[in-house]
Amino acid sequence: MGLPCTMSAMTDKVLIAGGGIGGLACAVSLARAGVAVQVFERAPELTEVGAGVQLGPNVTRILQAWGLMPDVQAVAALPAFLHARNANSGEVLASLSLNGNTTQDSAPYVTLHRADLQVLLHRAAQGLGVSVQCQAQVQAFQALKDGVLAQVNLAGGDVNEPADALVVADGVWSALRQQLLQDGAARLTGHLAYRTLVAQSVLPAQLRSQDVTVWMGPRVHVVQYPVRGGEWLNVVCLTEGQLEGVSLHDLQSWNLHHTAAQTRADLTQALQGACPGLHDLVQACGDWRLWPLCDRPPMQGAHEHAQGRVALVGDAAHPMRPYLAQGAGMALEDAAELGHQWAAQTGQGVAARLQAFAQARWQRNARVQARAIRNGQIFHLRGPMQWARDASLRTMGPRLMDVPWLYGHRLPV
C-alpha cells in the first residue's frame, strides 16, 4: 500500500493506549518513522462507534503521503459542494465548492463512515508490523529513568509493559489523562446530537444527496452528507438541551438509544418551525442514536499535549465540538506531527521529541476547538442575529464558508 518506513531498523518502542482512529493513525505514523509500536485496545474487537466523518484537504494530504488515498476513495464519497440552508425557510443561503476544482495533484474533501476509516488504518498499521491487542486496557503508567512502564489489564490479569514512550489515545474520558494532568473530567456542553445512517435507495428521490448540507435553525442545526460511496446518507440533528437523570455511563456513550416514540418527540420539538423538506428528511430516517456532547476548553499550553515520555493525542488531549468537522482530522494531524518529530529529532531524547510535537500542535488544536465552539453559536442564532447571518451568507457566502488557514495546512509527512 505504499507505506515504507523512513528508517531501516526499528529501535524505539512506543505503546499506544486506544485503538480508535487517533491511536491507529499514530501507530501508522510512528511505524513509518521506524518505531516498534504496540497498540492496546480495551474493547473485545476494533469496532468504531459513531457514524460519518468529514476529512478536508488538510487531512487527505496526510493520507495521500501515507499511500492510503486509494483505500479511502474506495469507501468514501467526494461531495461537490457544501450548502448552508435556513432550516425554517429551506433557502440555500450559500454554497462552497469542495471538489469541483480538484486537480490530480490536490487533496480532495471526502466523507466516509468512521468504521471504514478505522478498518483501513488498522490494515495499514498491521502492514507496517504494528501489534494491535484487543481486550487490553492501559490502566496506569509509571515514569522510569529511561522509559515508561504501563500497567495493562489483560484477560489473564495485569502485566507491566516497558517502553520508551506512551501515547494516550483513549478518548475524552481518558483516565490516563487524569493521571498525567489531574484536571478533572470533561464538561457538558449543553448540546445533544441525534444521529443516524440511512440507505439512500430507500429515500424519496428529492431527499437524496451527494453533497454536504448544514440546515441552520434557532438553537438547532442538522448536518447531512453521503458516506460509503454515496450509497448511504449520514444525518445528525444537533440541539441545545440536557439529558435528565444522566449518568456517567450515559455521558461516555455514543450510542444511547431512546425509544422511537421519545426520539421522534424530541426531534419534532427541536425542529418546530422547520421547513417541510427538512421535516420529511428527519421523518424518513430511523434508528436514531443519541450522543451527549462533552468537550474541554481550548488547550492552554503544550503541557496538555505531552509531559516527559507521555503524549496525549486526539480527544484525550483536545476533545472538541463537531461544528467544524475536525475531531478526526485533528487526531490524524496529531499522528502525522508525532511521527514527523520522532524522525526529525533523532539526535534528541524521547522527552524532547514529544515536547517538540506538543509545541508544534497545541496552538492549532486550541484554535480549532475555539472555532468549533463559535460555529455552534453561529449555527444556532435567533432573531435579528439570525437575519444578519443569513444576509451575510447571501452576499459573501463562499468567502465566509471557506477556512483557508484550516484546509490549507500542510504537515511535513
Buried (B, 14 or more C-beta within 10 A) or exposed (E): EEBEBEBEEBEBBBBBBBBBBBBBBBBBBBBBBBBBBBBBBBBEEBEBBBBBBBBBBBBBBBBBBBBBBEBBBEBBBBBBBBBBBBBBEEBBBBBBBBBEEBEEEEBBBBBBBBBBBBBBBBBBBBBBEBBBEBBBBBBBBEBEEEBBBBBBBEEEEEEEBEBBBBBBBBBBBBBBBEBBBEEEEBEBBEBBBBBBBBEBEEBEEEBBBBBBBBBBBBBBBBBBBBBBBBEBBBBBBBBBBEBEEEEEEEBEBBEBEBEEEEBBEBBEEBBEEBBEBBBBBBEBBEEBBBBBBBBBEBBEEBBBBBBBBBBBBBBBBBBBBBBBBBBBBBBBBBBBBBBBBBBBBEEBEBBEBBBBBBBBBBEBBBBBBBBBBEBBEBBBBEEEEBEEBBEBBEEEBEEBBBBEEBBEBEBEB
